[in-house]
Amino acid sequence: MTAKERLHLAIEELSESEAEEALRYVARRRDRGRALLEWLDNAPEDDEATSAEEDAGAREAWAEYRRGESTQLFRTSAVV
């Protein structure tokens, strides 16, 4: 049985007030994600000038990355 199927069965067992509470929870979770995306979309561009040394370091870092010389700082995995 899929997660959506189990969720559907669980929802069928909820009272009307529990269903309303569940809807509010889902809406808050959805809206929180939208608020973050909106905040990121509206964030100002980084307009701080960089030095020649910083630019050279960034170019070298990208060159190392393209050559496959980079290392993974953190290992990420899907959390379910």
C-alpha positions in Angstrom: 0.0 0.0 0.0 1.4 3.4 -0.9 1.8 6.3 1.5 -1.1 8.2 -0.3 -3.3 5.1 0.1 -2.5 4.8 3.8 -3.1 8.6 4.2 -6.4 8.3 2.5 -7.5 5.6 4.8 -6.4 7.6 7.9 -8.2 10.6 6.7 -11.4 8.6 6.3 -11.2 7.8 10.0 -10.9 11.5 11.1 -13.7 13.4 12.7 -14.8 16.6 10.9 -12.9 18.7 13.5 -9.8 16.5 13.1 -10.0 16.9 9.4 -10.1 20.7 9.7 -7.1 20.6 11.9 -5.2 18.4 9.4 -6.1 20.8 6.6 -4.8 23.7 8.6 -1.5 21.8 9.2 -1.1 21.0 5.5 -1.8 24.6 4.6 0.7 25.9 7.1 3.4 23.5 5.8 2.6 24.5 2.1 2.5 28.2 2.9 5.8 28.0 4.9 7.6 26.6 1.8 6.0 29.3 -0.4 7.1 32.0 2.0 10.7 30.8 1.9 10.7 30.7 -1.9 9.1 34.2 -2.1 11.7 35.5 0.4 14.6 34.0 -1.7 13.1 35.3 -4.9 12.9 38.8 -3.5 16.3 38.8 -1.8 18.6 41.5 -3.1 21.5 40.6 -5.4 24.9 40.4 -3.7 26.3 43.7 -4.8 29.4 43.7 -2.6 32.6 44.1 -4.7 35.1 41.3 -4.7 38.9 41.7 -4.8 41.1 40.4 -7.6 42.4 37.8 -5.1 38.9 36.6 -4.4 38.0 36.4 -8.1 41.2 34.4 -8.8 40.4 32.0 -6.0 36.9 31.5 -7.3 38.1 30.8 -10.8 40.6 28.3 -9.5 38.0 26.6 -7.4 35.7 26.2 -10.4 38.6 24.9 -12.5 39.3 22.3 -9.8 35.7 21.3 -9.7 35.5 20.9 -13.4 38.6 18.7 -13.3 37.0 16.5 -10.7 39.3 17.5 -7.9 36.6 18.6 -5.5 35.5 16.7 -2.5 32.0 16.4 -1.0 31.8 18.4 2.2 28.5 16.8 3.4 26.8 13.6 2.3 23.2 14.2 1.7 20.4 11.7 1.5 16.6 11.9 1.1 14.8 11.9 4.4 11.5 10.2 4.2 
